Amino acid sequence: MQDKELGEYNPSHSTSSKGLPCSHELCKMGSNCKTPNGHCPYTVNYLSEDTSSSGFLFEDKLHLAQGNKLQDTVQASVIIGCGSKQSGGYLDGIAPDGLMGLGPGDISIPSLLAKSRLVSRSFSFCFDKSYSGTLFFGDEGPISQKSTSFLPLKENPAYIVEVETYCIGNSCLKQTGYKAQVDTGCSFTYLPSESYEKVVSEFDRQAKATRISTQGFEYCYRLLKVPNFPSLKLVFSGNQSFVVENPWLHIVDEQGDLHCLGIHPMDGDIGIIGQNFLMGYRMVFDWEGLKLGWSISNNCQDIGADNVTQSPSNAPPNPLPADEQQRNPHGLATAPAVASRTPPKPSVASPLLVPAPFHYIIAPLLLLLCNVMITYLI
């Protein structure tokens, strides 16, 4: 499949777009809803400083490819946020063509596809070294993959895993374990401050190179040849090891050619495993099985419908009706509420492919850009 030119989503240019009324269960007659037939608004405040979005919710069709040769298409009803007012980082273009929400809540794309019985409640990403890749809905990963269980989190559920320790080279560090959110929308990886200091100090000790700080990165090294740095490995619960293929960011500035370790400290006891740690892997987010899976994929071209487990596809798809009642998520704008029930097993479980390569996508709810993004409604 070829890259497609992306742009702003304009509901008036879509023949299948419908405004979500205030009477819809998803809207719950928020404070800004004047009448049941009014257009459902949303507002969200993000963790990034002064970053927010507000606008209105729409229902529209998501077009996906399926079948062994990915030549067939499926239309699925999804909820879209059309932003009319943005602030903070979104004015700087951090989501230039919109944001697709893949979190574990009722109104995320994987959940909506599972409710409509198109696929199981699972999806996979593959990131290659050019920062592109593939996204399959319904993919539960190969039998040979490694996996670790997701942890329950009552408030603001997300894809949380238990990191038991970090290993630098042959040295596995004590007291570097923590809970981590796996977030492909985050470019870099963040550790709780105490774990961060132990990991980067040991890495620097083994690097045997002159350390430089630049452009917000504390651990950079000027090198004239291919770096021979120590390996970096995470050990998840169940003694499942995850080798980070390339934790580096290459920077060229007035100090020369630098390799910077893409790890930052953060407050709190929950860290973030960002996109830079996931390069070179087929990552499977299996919410139905409550586990995170991973397997090596060198170029993402080796992942396709031909090598994903198929099930009979003779049953007709059952698109989500416009009046499907859904649960209203409440809480902080980090991830939607976990589904209150398990979706039925899909009648059509052939994986569905987003019909173009992607760059950096994960969030609580689908957003096709009107101006920028969406997560929660008022």
KEZA-126580 format. One record per residue: x, y, z of N, C-alpha, C in turn; residue in three letters. Coordinates in steps of 0.1 Angstrom, whole numbers, padded with zeros to 4 digits, always signed. Last residue first. Example, Ala and Ser with C-alpha at 12.3 -4.5 7.8 and 13.67 -1.06 7.14 Angstrom:
+0128-0022+0071+0137-0011+0071+0129+0000+0079SER+0132-0057+0078+0123-0045+0078+0132-0033+0078ALA
This chain:
-0178+0167+0274-0183+0174+0286-0194+0166+0292ILE-0156+0140+0264-0167+0150+0262-0171+0156+0275LEU-0122+0134+0257-0134+0133+0265-0144+0144+0262TYR-0105+0137+0234-0105+0125+0242-0118+0124+0250THR-0090+0150+0204-0102+0147+0212-0099+0136+0222ILE-0074+0177+0183-0076+0163+0189-0088+0162+0199MET-0074+0199+0159-0064+0190+0164-0070+0177+0171VAL-0092+0205+0137-0080+0214+0140-0070+0206+0148ASN-0100+0182+0127-0106+0194+0122-0096+0205+0125CYS-0085+0150+0122-0083+0164+0125-0093+0174+0119LEU-0100+0125+0139-0096+0129+0125-0096+0144+0126LEU-0094+0105+0166-0095+0119+0162-0091+0120+0147LEU-0106+0081+0188-0102+0085+0175-0104+0100+0173LEU-0092+0080+0221-0103+0081+0212-0099+0085+0198LEU-0067+0079+0236-0080+0072+0241-0091+0072+0231PRO-0040+0069+0215-0047+0078+0223-0060+0072+0227ALA-0014+0067+0190-0021+0061+0201-0027+0071+0210ILE+0009+0069+0165-0005+0070+0168-0009+0061+0180ILE+0034+0075+0145+0031+0079+0159+0016+0080+0162TYR+0023+0071+0113+0034+0077+0121+0028+0081+0135HIS+0014+0045+0090+0011+0055+0100+0024+0060+0106PHE+0004+0035+0057+0013+0035+0068+0011+0046+0077PRO-0031+0026+0051-0019+0034+0048-0009+0033+0059ALA-0055+0014+0061-0051+0014+0047-0040+0023+0043PRO-0052-0008+0088-0053+0007+0084-0048+0008+0070VAL-0066-0040+0084-0054-0031+0083-0058-0017+0080LEU-0079-0066+0104-0081-0054+0096-0069-0045+0096LEU-0079-0101+0105-0074-0088+0109-0077-0078+0099PRO-0109-0120+0107-0098-0117+0099-0092-0103+0102SER-0131-0126+0121-0119-0123+0129-0107-0121+0120ALA-0164-0122+0125-0154-0121+0115-0141-0117+0121VAL-0176-0125+0149-0180-0134+0139-0171-0133+0127SER-0159-0122+0180-0162-0117+0167-0167-0128+0158PRO-0176-0126+0212-0165-0131+0202-0169-0126+0188LYS-0188-0095+0227-0189-0109+0222-0178-0113+0213PRO-0168-0078+0252-0175-0078+0240-0177-0093+0235PRO-0175-0077+0287-0166-0082+0276-0174-0083+0263THR-0182-0046+0303-0186-0059+0299-0176-0064+0289ARG-0173-0021+0308-0180-0027+0319-0184-0042+0316SER-0141-0011+0297-0154-0016+0294-0161-0023+0306ALA-0125+0016+0315-0125+0002+0310-0139-0002+0307VAL-0126+0050+0303-0130+0040+0313-0129+0026+0306ALA-0097+0064+0286-0111+0062+0289-0113+0051+0299PRO-0069+0083+0297-0074+0071+0291-0088+0070+0295ALA-0065+0110+0304-0053+0101+0301-0057+0089+0294THR-0079+0132+0317-0078+0130+0303-0065+0122+0300ALA-0097+0119+0345-0087+0127+0339-0085+0123+0325LEU-0133+0113+0343-0120+0113+0349-0110+0121+0342GLY-0155+0091+0326-0153+0103+0334-0139+0102+0340HIS-0173+0079+0298-0161+0079+0306-0159+0092+0314PRO-0204+0064+0294-0197+0077+0294-0185+0076+0303ASN-0210+0036+0273-0208+0041+0286-0200+0054+0285ARG-0235+0036+0247-0221+0034+0252-0220+0041+0265GLN-0258+0023+0225-0256+0029+0237-0242+0026+0243GLN-0262+0029+0191-0256+0020+0201-0253+0028+0213GLU-0273+0044+0170-0278+0046+0184-0273+0036+0194ASP-0259+0035+0148-0257+0049+0152-0262+0051+0166ALA-0245+0002+0152-0256+0011+0148-0253+0025+0154PRO-0216-0013+0139-0222-0006+0151-0233+0004+0147LEU-0221-0039+0116-0216-0026+0119-0223-0020+0132PRO-0213-0069+0113-0225-0063+0120-0221-0049+0125ASN-0205-0089+0085-0201-0080+0095-0214-0073+0101PRO-0215-0124+0080-0216-0109+0076-0212-0100+0088PRO-0193-0151+0079-0204-0144+0086-0204-0130+0082ALA-0170-0160+0067-0183-0161+0059-0194-0154+0066ASN-0145-0162+0077-0150-0149+0074-0163-0149+0066SER-0129-0182+0101-0138-0181+0090-0144-0167+0089PRO-0097-0167+0109-0108-0175+0113-0118-0173+0102SER-0061-0167+0109-0073-0163+0103-0084-0172+0109GLN-0032-0153+0123-0042-0164+0124-0055-0159+0119THR-0010-0140+0099-0018-0137+0111-0029-0148+0111VAL+0002-0141+0075+0009-0148+0086+0002-0144+0099ASN-0014-0128+0056-0010-0142+0053-0004-0149+0065ASP-0016-0102+0065-0028-0111+0067-0024-0125+0065ALA+0017-0095+0078+0005-0093+0069-0005-0103+0072GLY+0049-0087+0082+0037-0089+0089+0025-0085+0080ILE+0072-0081+0069+0070-0095+0071+0057-0098+0079ASP+0075-0054+0070+0070-0060+0058+0067-0075+0059GLN+0089-0047+0093+0074-0046+0093+0068-0052+0080CYS+0115-0054+0095+0112-0043+0086+0097-0040+0085ASN+0119-0072+0117+0130-0064+0112+0126-0052+0103ASN+0105-0079+0146+0101-0077+0132+0111-0067+0126SER+0101-0099+0174+0110-0092+0165+0104-0091+0151ILE+0072-0095+0195+0081-0103+0187+0089-0095+0178SER+0050-0093+0223+0060-0087+0214+0068-0098+0207TRP+0020-0083+0241+0029-0093+0234+0039-0086+0225GLY+0002-0079+0270+0011-0072+0260+0020-0082+0254LEU-0031-0089+0279-0016-0090+0279-0010-0082+0268LYS-0059-0096+0280-0052-0088+0291-0037-0090+0291LEU-0073-0107+0260-0065-0116+0268-0057-0109+0279GLY-0085-0083+0252-0093-0094+0255-0086-0105+0263GLU-0063-0067+0247-0071-0064+0258-0081-0075+0262TRP-0034-0069+0235-0045-0078+0235-0053-0075+0248ASP-0013-0054+0215-0021-0050+0227-0034-0058+0227PHE+0018-0063+0203+0004-0067+0204-0003-0063+0216VAL+0043-0052+0183+0037-0050+0196+0022-0053+0195MET+0070-0061+0167+0056-0062+0165+0049-0063+0179ARG+0099-0040+0167+0091-0050+0173+0076-0050+0167TYR+0114-0019+0159+0119-0032+0155+0110-0043+0161GLY+0108+0002+0188+0113+0001+0174+0118-0013+0171MET+0102+0008+0213+0094-0003+0207+0098-0005+0192LEU+0115+0029+0225+0118+0016+0230+0112+0004+0222PHE+0103+0051+0212+0117+0048+0209+0121+0034+0214ASN+0077+0053+0223+0079+0047+0210+0093+0043+0207GLN+0080+0045+0259+0076+0053+0247+0080+0046+0234GLY+0067+0038+0288+0075+0031+0278+0071+0037+0264ILE+0066+0057+0317+0061+0055+0303+0071+0048+0295ILE+0059+0051+0352+0066+0056+0341+0059+0054+0328GLY+0046+0059+0383+0042+0052+0370+0050+0059+0359ILE+0051+0074+0405+0056+0061+0405+0052+0052+0392ASP+0063+0109+0402+0053+0098+0404+0059+0084+0403GLY+0081+0126+0376+0076+0125+0390+0066+0114+0390ASP+0107+0114+0355+0094+0120+0357+0090+0118+0371MET+0136+0115+0332+0130+0113+0345+0116+0119+0346PRO+0141+0099+0300+0139+0111+0308+0133+0107+0322HIS+0159+0087+0272+0152+0084+0285+0152+0097+0294ILE+0175+0083+0249+0161+0088+0249+0153+0084+0261GLY+0207+0094+0248+0199+0084+0253+0185+0089+0255LEU+0222+0106+0218+0215+0109+0231+0206+0098+0235CYS+0250+0111+0200+0240+0101+0203+0235+0103+0217HIS+0260+0137+0178+0258+0132+0192+0248+0121+0191LEU+0284+0155+0161+0275+0144+0160+0273+0137+0174ASP+0286+0189+0175+0290+0178+0166+0279+0168+0165GLY+0279+0211+0188+0288+0203+0195+0292+0191+0187GLN+0259+0222+0173+0272+0229+0173+0283+0221+0180GLU+0244+0191+0163+0244+0205+0166+0258+0211+0166ASP+0226+0163+0156+0237+0171+0151+0235+0185+0154VAL+0215+0134+0172+0214+0148+0171+0227+0154+0165ILE+0197+0105+0174+0209+0111+0168+0207+0126+0166HIS+0188+0087+0202+0184+0098+0193+0196+0104+0187LEU+0184+0052+0212+0192+0065+0209+0184+0074+0200TRP+0177+0027+0218+0172+0037+0226+0177+0051+0223PRO+0171+0000+0200+0178+0013+0197+0172+0024+0205ASN+0161-0023+0211+0169-0024+0200+0177-0011+0198GLU+0159-0036+0243+0156-0024+0235+0166-0023+0224VAL+0145-0067+0250+0157-0060+0246+0154-0048+0238VAL+0128-0080+0275+0125-0072+0263+0138-0064+0261PHE+0119-0111+0291+0129-0100+0288+0125-0093+0275SER+0099-0122+0317+0099-0120+0303+0108-0108+0299GLN+0094-0129+0343+0107-0130+0338+0108-0130+0323ASN+0069-0122+0353+0070-0135+0346+0084-0138+0340GLY+0073-0087+0344+0068-0098+0353+0067-0111+0345SER+0102-0079+0324+0088-0077+0328+0084-0088+0338PHE+0131-0063+0321+0126-0076+0325+0112-0073+0331VAL+0148-0046+0295+0138-0046+0305+0134-0060+0308LEU+0181-0037+0285+0170-0048+0286+0161-0045+0297LYS+0206-0027+0265+0196-0022+0275+0185-0032+0274LEU+0242-0030+0261+0228-0033+0258+0219-0029+0269SER+0266-0004+0259+0261-0016+0265+0246-0018+0261PRO+0279+0008+0226+0273+0010+0239+0268-0003+0245PHE+0296+0017+0205+0296+0004+0211+0291+0005+0225ASN+0287+0036+0176+0288+0035+0191+0288+0020+0195PRO+0306+0041+0148+0294+0035+0153+0296+0032+0168VAL+0326+0071+0154+0323+0058+0147+0310+0053+0153LYS+0328+0094+0168+0332+0095+0154+0330+0082+0147LEU+0306+0108+0192+0313+0096+0187+0316+0098+0172LEU+0295+0122+0221+0301+0125+0208+0309+0114+0203ARG+0266+0116+0238+0280+0112+0236+0284+0116+0222TYR+0243+0124+0265+0246+0124+0251+0261+0121+0250CYS+0221+0127+0288+0231+0117+0285+0233+0116+0270TYR+0201+0147+0289+0212+0147+0299+0224+0138+0295GLU+0185+0168+0267+0189+0154+0269+0202+0154+0278PHE+0179+0194+0261+0170+0187+0269+0174+0172+0272GLY+0201+0201+0244+0188+0202+0239+0178+0193+0248GLN+0227+0182+0261+0223+0192+0250+0208+0190+0248THR+0256+0171+0277+0242+0174+0278+0238+0184+0267SER+0279+0144+0273+0276+0158+0270+0261+0159+0272ILE+0306+0122+0284+0292+0126+0284+0290+0141+0281ARG+0328+0102+0267+0326+0115+0273+0312+0119+0272THR+0326+0067+0275+0327+0078+0265+0324+0091+0273ALA+0318+0043+0287+0332+0046+0285+0334+0056+0274LYS+0294+0030+0294+0295+0036+0281+0310+0039+0277ALA+0292+0023+0321+0296+0013+0311+0299+0018+0297GLN+0284+0047+0332+0296+0040+0337+0301+0030+0327ARG+0260+0052+0319+0271+0061+0317+0284+0054+0321ASP+0245+0031+0330+0247+0031+0315+0259+0040+0313PHE+0244+0038+0357+0251+0025+0353+0254+0025+0338GLU+0230+0062+0354+0243+0062+0360+0251+0049+0356SER+0205+0054+0343+0214+0062+0335+0228+0063+0341VAL+0195+0038+0365+0197+0032+0351+0207+0041+0343VAL+0194+0055+0387+0202+0042+0387+0205+0037+0373LYS+0177+0075+0378+0191+0078+0383+0200+0066+0383GLU+0153+0061+0373+0160+0068+0362+0175+0070+0366TYR+0144+0053+0398+0148+0043+0388+0157+0049+0377SER+0138+0079+0408+0147+0070+0415+0153+0059+0406GLU+0119+0090+0389+0132+0096+0392+0142+0087+0398SER+0104+0067+0366+0103+0074+0379+0117+0078+0383PRO+0111+0073+0331+0112+0065+0343+0110+0073+0356LEU+0101+0074+0298+0102+0081+0311+0102+0072+0322TYR+0110+0076+0264+0107+0068+0275+0110+0075+0288THR+0096+0094+0236+0107+0089+0244+0101+0082+0256PHE+0071+0100+0223+0083+0097+0215+0094+0091+0223SER+0040+0086+0228+0051+0093+0235+0064+0090+0228CYS+0023+0070+0216+0022+0084+0213+0032+0092+0220GLY+0026+0045+0227+0033+0048+0214+0032+0062+0210THR+0030+0035+0258+0023+0046+0251+0031+0050+0238ASP+0025+0017+0285+0031+0015+0272+0023+0025+0263VAL+0033+0027+0317+0023+0027+0307+0030+0026+0293GLN+0047+0008+0344+0049+0016+0332+0037+0015+0323ALA+0059+0005+0377+0048+0003+0368+0050+0012+0356LYS+0092-0008+0384+0081+0002+0385+0070-0002+0376TYR+0126-0015+0395+0113-0019+0390+0102-0008+0392GLY+0150-0011+0405+0147-0003+0393+0134-0007+0387THR+0162-0027+0426+0153-0016+0429+0151-0006+0417GLN+0192-0036+0410+0182-0037+0420+0174-0025+0422LYS+0200-0043+0376+0200-0034+0387+0189-0037+0397LEU+0222-0065+0360+0208-0062+0363+0206-0055+0376CYS+0247-0064+0338+0244-0060+0351+0229-0057+0353SER+0256-0067+0313+0254-0079+0321+0250-0076+0335ASN+0240-0040+0300+0250-0050+0297+0247-0062+0305GLY+0216-0034+0323+0225-0027+0315+0237-0036+0312ILE+0183-0041+0330+0196-0047+0328+0204-0039+0319CYS+0158-0033+0353+0165-0029+0341+0179-0036+0341TYR+0128-0051+0365+0142-0046+0366+0147-0041+0353THR+0101-0053+0362+0107-0058+0375+0121-0052+0376GLU+0074-0035+0352+0088-0037+0349+0095-0041+0362VAL+0041-0043+0345+0051-0043+0356+0065-0045+0351GLU+0020-0021+0325+0027-0034+0327+0037-0032+0339VAL-0010-0007+0312+0000-0007+0322+0006-0021+0324ILE-0028+0009+0292-0020-0003+0290-0008-0002+0300TYR-0053+0022+0315-0045+0023+0303-0037+0010+0302ALA-0078+0039+0334-0072+0026+0329-0064+0029+0316PRO-0084+0059+0355-0077+0062+0343-0070+0049+0337ASN-0084+0038+0383-0085+0052+0378-0077+0053+0365GLU-0078+0011+0384-0092+0015+0385-0093+0029+0379LYS-0059-0011+0367-0058+0003+0372-0072+0009+0372LEU-0043-0042+0364-0055-0035+0366-0052-0021+0372PRO-0017-0047+0340-0021-0046+0354-0034-0038+0355LEU-0012-0072+0315-0016-0059+0319-0020-0058+0333PHE+0014-0097+0314+0000-0093+0317-0001-0078+0319SER+0035-0103+0286+0034-0100+0300+0020-0095+0302THR+0052-0124+0262+0041-0116+0266+0042-0113+0281SER+0067-0133+0230+0067-0132+0244+0056-0123+0249LYS+0055-0154+0203+0058-0141+0209+0059-0142+0224GLN+0047-0177+0190+0061-0177+0195+0064-0164+0203SER+0022-0173+0179+0023-0182+0190+0037-0180+0197ILE+0018-0138+0170+0022-0152+0167+0023-0160+0180PRO-0012-0117+0175+0003-0120+0175+0006-0135+0173GLY-0037-0110+0172-0034-0114+0186-0019-0119+0186GLU-0053-0085+0155-0041-0093+0155-0038-0097+0169ASP-0074-0067+0154-0077-0081+0155-0066-0090+0156GLY-0058-0044+0132-0069-0046+0142-0072-0061+0142PHE-0025-0034+0126-0036-0045+0124-0045-0045+0135PHE-0004-0012+0112-0014-0013+0123-0024-0023+0119LEU+0030-0006+0104+0017-0011+0101+0009-0012+0114THR+0052+0022+0098+0049+0008+0101+0035+0004+0097GLY+0079+0046+0105+0067+0042+0099+0064+0027+0103SER+0105+0052+0113+0094+0057+0121+0080+0055+0114TYR+0124+0037+0101+0121+0049+0094+0109+0056+0101SER+0126+0013+0114+0136+0023+0117+0134+0036+0110LYS+0091+0004+0122+0105+0002+0116+0114+0013+0119ASP+0068-0010+0143+0076+0002+0141+0089-0002+0134PHE+0036-0023+0144+0050-0026+0141+0057-0013+0137CYS+0009-0031+0165+0017-0021+0158+0030-0028+0154PHE-0023-0048+0167-0008-0048+0168-0002-0036+0160SER-0051-0055+0189-0045-0049+0177-0029-0050+0179PHE-0082-0067+0201-0068-0067+0201-0063-0060+0188SER-0109-0080+0204-0105-0067+0210-0089-0067+0212ARG-0115-0094+0171-0113-0095+0185-0108-0082+0191SER-0138-0078+0147-0125-0085+0151-0125-0087+0166VAL-0165-0073+0143-0156-0073+0131-0143-0081+0135LEU-0184-0067+0162-0181-0081+0158-0173-0083+0146ARG-0188-0043+0172-0195-0045+0160-0192-0059+0154SER-0171-0045+0194-0185-0044+0196-0193-0047+0183LYS-0146-0043+0180-0150-0056+0187-0165-0056+0190ALA-0147-0017+0172-0146-0028+0162-0150-0041+0168LEU-0147-0004+0197-0159-0002+0188-0159-0013+0177LEU-0122-0012+0206-0134-0015+0214-0147-0014+0205SER-0104+0000+0188-0105-0014+0190-0117-0019+0197PRO-0112+0028+0192-0114+0021+0179-0114+0006+0181ILE-0129+0035+0223-0117+0035+0215-0120+0027+0202SER-0150+0035+0241-0152+0042+0229-0139+0043+0220ILE-0143+0019+0263-0154+0015+0255-0154+0022+0241ASP-0106+0017+0266-0120+0021+0269-0130+0017+0259GLY-0079+0013+0260-0087+0001+0264-0102+0005+0267PRO-0069+0032+0230-0069+0028+0244-0079+0017+0248GLY-0065+0044+0206-0065+0029+0207-0064+0024+0221LEU-0073+0070+0185-0074+0065+0198-0075+0050+0199GLY-0054+0089+0163-0063+0078+0164-0062+0072+0178MET-0053+0123+0154-0049+0113+0164-0059+0102+0164LEU-0041+0146+0129-0051+0140+0138-0045+0129+0146GLY-0020+0156+0115-0031+0151+0107-0042+0144+0116ASP-0003+0166+0135-0006+0174+0123-0018+0169+0115PRO+0002+0170+0164-0007+0160+0158-0012+0166+0145ALA+0018+0191+0170+0023+0178+0174+0014+0167+0169ILE+0015+0219+0162+0015+0208+0152+0020+0195+0157GLY+0012+0239+0180+0026+0237+0175+0027+0225+0165ASP-0012+0236+0190-0010+0247+0181+0003+0247+0175LEU-0008+0215+0208-0015+0212+0195-0015+0224+0185TYR+0004+0226+0231+0012+0219+0221+0005+0216+0208GLY-0020+0252+0236-0008+0245+0239-0001+0238+0228GLY-0053+0245+0223-0043+0253+0229-0031+0245+0232SER-0082+0247+0201-0071+0240+0206-0061+0250+0214GLN-0114+0243+0189-0106+0252+0197-0095+0244+0204LYS-0126+0224+0175-0128+0237+0170-0119+0247+0178SER-0122+0190+0165-0118+0201+0174-0120+0215+0168GLY-0143+0164+0165-0138+0175+0156-0135+0187+0164CYS-0140+0130+0171-0140+0144+0177-0135+0154+0167GLY-0160+0103+0162-0149+0112+0158-0151+0125+0166ILE-0167+0069+0165-0170+0083+0170-0158+0091+0168ILE-0175+0047+0137-0167+0052+0148-0171+0066+0153VAL-0185+0019+0119-0189+0032+0125-0180+0035+0137SER-0166+0006+0092-0170+0005+0106-0174+0019+0111ALA-0163-0012+0062-0166+0001+0068-0171-0001+0082GLN-0137-0029+0046-0148-0030+0056-0150-0015+0060VAL-0125-0044+0015-0126-0033+0025-0138-0035+0034THR-0099-0065+0001-0113-0062+0005-0114-0051+0015ASP-0073-0069-0001-0079-0062-0012-0094-0059-0009GLN-0055-0083+0014-0058-0070+0019-0065-0061+0007LEU-0051-0109+0008-0043-0099+0000-0047-0085+0004LYS-0068-0120+0027-0054-0125+0026-0046-0115+0018ASN-0087-0094+0045-0085-0105+0035-0071-0108+0034GLY-0090-0058+0045-0090-0071+0051-0088-0081+0040GLN-0089-0023+0054-0086-0034+0044-0086-0047+0052ALA-0113+0002+0063-0102-0007+0066-0101-0018+0056LEU-0127+0033+0071-0125+0023+0060-0112+0015+0063HIS-0151+0044+0092-0137+0042+0091-0135+0030+0081LEU-0177+0068+0092-0172+0055+0088-0157+0055+0087LYS-0189+0087+0121-0186+0085+0107-0180+0071+0104ASP-0203+0110+0143-0202+0096+0139-0199+0095+0125GLU-0188+0135+0164-0195+0131+0152-0194+0115+0151PHE-0187+0161+0188-0185+0147+0185-0194+0144+0172LEU-0168+0192+0189-0181+0184+0189-0178+0170+0184PHE-0145+0208+0212-0152+0208+0199-0165+0200+0200GLY-0113+0214+0225-0127+0213+0226-0133+0214+0213SER-0082+0208+0242-0090+0208+0230-0105+0207+0233SER-0050+0218+0256-0064+0214+0257-0070+0214+0243SER-0022+0225+0275-0027+0218+0263-0041+0213+0264THR-0007+0235+0296-0016+0244+0289-0021+0238+0276ASP+0016+0208+0294+0013+0221+0300+0004+0230+0291GLU+0001+0176+0292+0011+0186+0287+0006+0200+0291SER-0022+0164+0300-0011+0165+0310-0001+0174+0305LEU-0051+0181+0287-0041+0171+0287-0030+0174+0297TYR-0086+0184+0288-0073+0190+0293-0063+0179+0294ASN-0113+0186+0267-0103+0178+0273-0091+0186+0277VAL-0148+0185+0258-0136+0193+0263-0126+0184+0270THR-0174+0183+0235-0164+0177+0243-0154+0187+0247TYR-0210+0183+0228-0197+0189+0228-0187+0180+0236PRO-0235+0172+0206-0228+0168+0218-0214+0175+0218CYS-0261+0193+0196-0249+0186+0192-0240+0184+0204HIS-0295+0188+0207-0283+0196+0204-0271+0187+0201GLY-0316+0173+0215-0313+0172+0201-0301+0181+0197ASN-0319+0180+0242-0315+0166+0238-0311+0164+0224PRO-0303+0212+0247-0314+0204+0245-0310+0190+0241THR-0277+0220+0257-0289+0228+0260-0302+0220+0258LYS-0248+0210+0271-0259+0206+0262-0271+0213+0266CYS-0229+0217+0289-0230+0225+0277-0240+0221+0267ASN-0230+0196+0307-0234+0210+0311-0236+0219+0300SER-0243+0167+0290-0233+0175+0297-0238+0189+0299GLY-0259+0143+0284-0264+0156+0286-0255+0165+0295MET-0245+0120+0277-0250+0121+0290-0255+0135+0294LYS-0230+0110+0255-0230+0124+0258-0234+0127+0272CYS-0235+0083+0252-0221+0088+0253-0220+0102+0258LEU-0262+0082+0248-0257+0078+0261-0243+0082+0263GLU-0276+0111+0232-0269+0099+0231-0263+0095+0244HIS-0286+0136+0234-0294+0125+0240-0287+0112+0239SER-0270+0153+0219-0269+0153+0234-0276+0142+0241CYS-0259+0135+0189-0268+0143+0197-0266+0143+0212PRO-0233+0138+0167-0238+0130+0179-0247+0139+0187LEU-0237+0142+0132-0235+0148+0145-0240+0139+0156GLY-0224+0122+0107-0236+0125+0115-0232+0131+0129LYS-0211+0114+0075-0209+0121+0088-0223+0124+0094SER-0213+0105+0050-0216+0096+0060-0215+0102+0074SER-0203+0124+0033-0217+0121+0031-0222+0111+0042THR-0182+0150+0042-0184+0136+0043-0199+0133+0042SER-0179+0177+0043-0174+0170+0031-0176+0155+0031HIS-0186+0184+0068-0195+0188+0058-0191+0182+0044SER-0164+0175+0084-0177+0168+0084-0186+0171+0073PRO-0132+0173+0075-0143+0183+0075-0156+0175+0074ASN-0100+0168+0086-0113+0162+0085-0124+0172+0085TYR-0070+0178+0069-0080+0180+0079-0093+0173+0076GLU-0050+0151+0055-0054+0165+0057-0064+0166+0068GLY-0026+0132+0037-0036+0134+0047-0039+0148+0049LEU-0019+0112+0010-0018+0125+0014-0030+0128+0025GLU-0007+0079+0017-0017+0088+0012-0016+0102+0018LYS+0016+0054+0006+0013+0065+0015+0002+0074+0008ASP+0004+0023-0007+0011+0035-0008+0007+0045+0003GLN+0008-0012+0000+0000+0000+0000+0009+0013+0000MET
